[in-house]
């Protein structure tokens, strides 16, 4: 719907996701140790009135694969912003595009 396909990440029992917000992250698909850059949203998606549960959704940069049923690990690197409500879907899409550009830039500085 937004143009950013995401994987819904299950949080392991006994672990807690970081505070609500948007993060630049490294993402892996065990058992592979290959890491991918990603932009991850943690929270209840306040722009949508029909979402009440807290979610962890990962957009994996430059990966065009079916991720359903695959194990995924997420390593937050930097918080990009706090979660917030947008007045329109267009505003949310524009901000998500900005978040992904920032996430790529942060991860590029860290990747030798």
C-alpha positions in Angstrom: 0.0 0.0 0.0 2.8 2.5 0.8 5.4 1.1 -1.6 7.6 -0.3 1.1 7.0 -4.0 1.6 7.7 -5.0 5.1 8.4 -8.1 7.1 6.5 -8.3 10.4 9.0 -9.3 13.0 8.0 -11.4 15.9 9.7 -10.4 19.2 11.1 -13.4 21.0 9.6 -14.3 24.3 11.5 -12.5 27.1 12.9 -9.8 24.7 11.6 -6.3 24.4 11.8 -4.2 21.2 13.3 -0.7 21.5 11.0 2.2 22.3 8.5 3.2 19.6 10.1 4.9 16.6 11.8 4.4 13.3 15.4 2.9 13.2 18.2 2.2 10.9 19.0 -1.5 11.3 21.1 -4.4 10.2 18.9 -7.3 9.2 19.8 -11.0 8.9 18.0 -14.1 7.9 19.4 -17.0 9.9 21.3 -19.2 9.5 22.9 -16.8 7.0 25.3 -14.2 8.4 24.8 -11.9 5.4 23.5 -8.6 6.7 21.2 -6.3 4.9 20.4 -2.7 5.6 16.9 -1.9 6.7 14.5 0.7 8.1 12.4 -0.6 10.9 9.2 0.8 12.5 8.3 0.0 16.0 4.9 1.0 17.3 1.2 1.0 16.8 1.1 2.9 13.4 -0.7 5.9 14.8 -1.6 7.2 11.3 -4.1 4.3 10.9 -7.1 4.3 13.2 -7.6 0.5 12.8 -4.2 -0.5 14.2 -4.1 -1.1 18.0 -1.3 -3.5 18.5 2.4 -2.7 18.8 4.3 -4.0 15.8 7.8 -4.3 14.5 7.9 -3.9 10.8 11.1 -4.2 8.8 11.7 -2.8 5.3 14.8 -4.5 3.9 16.7 -2.2 1.5 17.3 -3.6 -2.0 15.8 -7.0 -1.3 13.1 -8.3 -3.6 12.3 -11.7 -2.1 9.3 -13.3 -0.4 10.0 -13.1 3.3 6.9 -14.9 4.6 7.8 -17.6 7.1 11.5 -16.7 7.2 13.3 -16.2 10.4 14.6 -12.6 10.8 16.9 -10.9 13.2 17.0 -7.1 13.6 19.9 -5.2 15.1 19.0 -1.5 15.7 21.9 0.9 14.9 20.4 4.3 15.3 17.0 5.8 16.0 15.9 8.1 13.2 12.8 9.6 14.7 10.0 9.0 17.2 6.7 7.5 16.0 4.1 10.1 15.1 0.7 10.4 13.4 0.5 11.9 9.9 -2.6 13.8 8.6 -2.5 12.1 5.2 -1.2 9.0 3.6 0.9 11.2 1.3 2.7 12.7 4.2 3.4 9.3 5.7 4.8 8.1 2.3 7.0 11.2 1.9 8.3 10.8 5.5 9.0 7.1 5.0 11.0 7.9 1.8 13.0 10.4 3.9 13.5 7.8 6.7 14.8 5.2 4.2 17.3 7.7 2.7 18.5 8.6 6.2 18.7 4.9 7.2 20.8 4.2 4.1 23.1 7.1 4.9 23.6 6.0 8.5 24.4 2.4 7.5 26.7 3.5 4.7 28.9 5.4 7.2 29.1 2.2 9.4 29.8 -0.3 6.6 33.5 -0.6 5.7 
